[in-house]
Amino acid sequence: MKPLRLSALLDCLQQALALQWRYGPAQPVPSAFDLTGLGPDQFPAKSDLTRLGELGRIGHVRGILAKLDEVSTTRPAAAPALSYLRRLAENCDLETYVTTIEALAAHER
């Protein structure tokens, strides 16, 4: 499971194979995670956020998913945030993932 930029891959395929793309209805994009009203126990611990951010910056999707599993056992109240992060990682949307990690880390202070 390697992260890739789908748009770049599709552009390369289009050029190499002289394809013309036909688009169907757009898929829903996960909405931004709402940090308002969350208590301190609803965030992953600072050390976990640091590690999750490191894994996101190097693109280690399996590592992210494993760490999210680990955090979910130690901090079950953080389930909504962890679920959102998992969805981003599974979709290989690592830019939004890292931005969300940074927002969580900044909000926790």
Rosetta blueprint (number, residue, H / E / L):
1 M L
2 K L
3 P L
4 L L
5 R L
6 L H
7 S H
8 A H
9 L H
10 L H
11 D H
12 C H
13 L H
14 Q H
15 Q H
16 A H
17 L H
18 A L
19 L L
20 Q L
21 W L
22 R L
23 Y L
24 G L
25 P L
26 A L
27 Q L
28 P L
29 V L
30 P L
31 S L
32 A L
33 F L
34 D L
35 L L
36 T L
37 G L
38 L L
39 G L
40 P H
41 D H
42 Q H
43 F L
44 P L
45 A L
46 K H
47 S H
48 D H
49 L H
50 T H
51 R H
52 L H
53 G H
54 E H
55 L H
56 G H
57 R H
58 I H
59 G L
60 H L
61 V H
62 R H
63 G H
64 I H
65 L H
66 A H
67 K H
68 L H
69 D H
70 E H
71 V H
72 S H
73 T H
74 T H
75 R L
76 P H
77 A H
78 A H
79 A H
80 P H
81 A H
82 L H
83 S H
84 Y H
85 L H
86 R H
87 R H
88 L H
89 A H
90 E H
91 N L
92 C L
93 D L
94 L H
95 E H
96 T H
97 Y H
98 V H
99 T H
100 T H
101 I H
102 E H
103 A H
104 L H
105 A H
106 A H
107 H H
108 E H
109 R L
